[in-house]
């Protein structure tokens, strides 16, 4: 039988089998090596916060040029400034980053964009609350801490300017939290770097006076900070609303959704109690030391500035862990989230501990920058030699706090701060009743750091992350 040629039937291109889909792009925050990814996210923060350290050094240095009374005034107002910055940046900002990261980890970009808009509203509301609270009650609080005479007047002058613009740092840190939640650490860090340079230039110029610009003192230092923050807001706002970020805050036609507020505030609002308690601890401690005189108070203020600097180092690592933990939780990878937390904790403990111990051994590396007053220098050296090695536990606690934010399980580290507050209050009361020296109070501060670090790490170890296990339904017998 002869072969019959079968004509080839043309196949429509749409009917051809499709090639297998290309594999999805791997997300380094969810799939990448933990330590390398963590350090990759942290290094921009380290550089930016190093610049922030320069601000701390420069600001304290030129405030020192205004006199010992100005240094003591800064020690009085410093806890409230730190409360504003840590609550807006680390606490609520971390809550914003956690919510955005968990939404992106679950693949819900629309939800992340809506969360971003609600985050900006939260920032404005909290900023207004701080402004009104400090303008109305600030002078009384500063006097309650032990401020008297010109020391009190200088502290009030700084507070009136800085907290009169309290919405500015809150809005800036809300924008930074949104960007960090997407995994973008570079732009917020670049803005911190730029802001630091501007603060040094503007704060020094307005505070000390330069050329035709008069010397505004403490008020000028505060105004320089606010102007620098406004520059950061302008750049980050342009980046977010121009569509260059992974999320665009949906402001136009926004419908308030309480579920979005809850998603942010269940982490951010609870987190706010941590810096609040931290500042309350510092305030109680400052009040106790005020009874030893201006030199002891100013010397402690210089030491507390080092704690702020080292906290910034831990912040750089801890805030980098928030989107990593949050996206891992959103992708239901709980074991990885925990490994990220312990890795970040170890990095913070070691890095902060090494610097703190070095300064404890050679305190003049830090003290000589700020003052020539013999009494102030002696107090600072004594404080740093006692408390310096314990800063490692501050680094550990900070890292545990941020990792818990990413997991939306922040209650444990907040309660650890409560324990530190109680430790300082009761310990300080006992020391006051027994005629203790300033060195005894410095030892109390060092012990409180160890309490905070150990309890924060224990809370992460004992807290369940991720959804609760569902009970297995038992099979019912079949009735015949």
Residue, then its C-alpha position, 0 to 999 in steps of 0.5 A: x500500500x503506497x504511503x499517503x502524504x498527510x498534509x501538515x495542518x497549521x497550528x495557530x500560535x495561540x494553541x502551541x504549548x506555552x513554555x514553562x513559567x520562569x522561576x520567580x525572582x528570589x527575595x534575599x530577605x526571605x531566602x538569602x543567607x541570614x548573616x550576609x543579608x542582615x549585614x547587607x541591610x545594616x551597613x547603610x544604617x551603620x554609616x548613617x548612625x555613625x554620622x548621627x554619632x558625630x552629631x551627638x559629639x558635635x552638639x555636646x561639644x558646642x553646648x559645652x562651649x556655652x558653659x557647664x550650665x548648658x551641659x546640665x540643661x541638655x542632660x535635663x531635656x535630653x531624655x525627652x528628646x530621646x523619647x521623641x526620636x526613639x518612639x517615632x523611629x524605633x517604636x512606631x517606626x518599627x511597627x510601621x516597618x513590621x506591618x508593611x514587611x508582613x504585607x509584602x511577605x504575604x504578597x499583598x502590595x495593595x495592603x502595604x500601600x494602604x498601611x503606608x498612608x495610615x502610618x503617615x496619619x499616625x505620625x502626624x497625630x502623635x507629633x501633635x500630641x507631643x507638641x501640645x504635651x511638652x509645650x504645656x507640661x514641659x517646664x513643670x516636668x523639667x523642674x520636677x527633674x531638678x532643673x533650677x535657675x539658668x539651667x532650667x531656663x536653658x532647658x525650657x528654651x531648647x524644649x520650646x523650639x524642638x517640641x514646637x516642631x514635634x510633628x517634623x521628627x514624627x513624620x520623618x520617621x514614619x516615612x523612614x519606617x515605610x521604606x525600611x518595611x520594603x527592605x530599602x535601608x539605603x535611602x533612610x540611611x542617606x537621609x540620616x547622613x544628610x540630616x547629620x551634616x546639616x544638624x552639625x552645620x546649622x546647630x553650631x551656627x545658630x547655637x554659637x553664632x557665626x559672622x552676622x548670625x547672632x548666638x541663639x544658644x540652646x534655642x539655635x541648636x534645637x532649630x538646627x535639628x528641625x531644619x535638618x529633619x525637614x530636608x529629609x522629609x522633602x526627599x523621602x516624600x518625593x521618593x515615596x509619592x513619585x512611585x519609585x518605592x515598592x509602595x505608594x501611600x494612598x492618600x488621595x481618596x483614602x478611606x480610614x480603615x481601623x484594621x490598618x491602624x490596628x495592624x500598625x498599632x498592635x506593634x507600634x503602640x505597645x512598642x512605645x511603652x519601651x522607650x517611654x519606660x526607658x526615658x522614665x528610668x533615665x529621668x528617675x536616675x537623673x533626678x536622683x543624681x541632681x542631688x549630687x550637684x551640677x558637675x555630677x549631673x553634667x558628667x552623667x549626661x556625657x556618659x548617657x550620650x555614649x549610651x545613646x551612641x551605642x544604642x544607635x549601633x544596635x539600632x542599625x542591626x536591629x532595624x535591619x532585622x525587622x523586614x527580614x523577620x516580618x517577611x519570614x513571618x508573612x511567608x510562614x517561615x517561623x524557624x528562619x525568623x527565629x534564626x534571624x533574631x538570634x543572629x542579630x542579637x549576637x551581632x549587637x551584643x558583641x559589637x556594642x560590648x567591644x566599644x563599651x568595654x574599650x571606652x570603660x578602659x580608656x574613658x578619656x577617649x570620650x570624655x576629653x571631647x566634651x569638657x575641660x572641667x575637672x569635676x565633670x571629667x572625673x564624674x564621667x570617667x567614673x560612670x563609664x568605667x562602671x557602666x561601659x562593659x554593661x552596654x553589651x546588654x543594651x545592644x542585646x535588648x535593642x536587637x531582641x526588641x526589634x526582632x520581636x517587632x518584626x514578629x508582631x510579638x513585642x510584649x516581652x521586651x516591653x515588659x523587660x523594660x518594665x522590670x528595668x524601671x522597677x529595678x532602678x526605682x526600688x534600687x534607687x530608693x534603697x540607696x537614697x535611704x542608706x546615704x549612697x555615693x554617686x558611684x553606687x548609683x552608677x553601679x545601679x545603672x550598670x546592673x539595670x542594663x544586665x537585667x534588661x538584656x537577659x530578660x529581653x532575650x528570655x522573652x524571645x526564647x519563651x514567646x511563640x511566634x507565628x500562628x498557634x497550632x490548630x488542634x487535630x480533630x478526632x474522627x467520630x465513630x460511624x453509627x451503623 
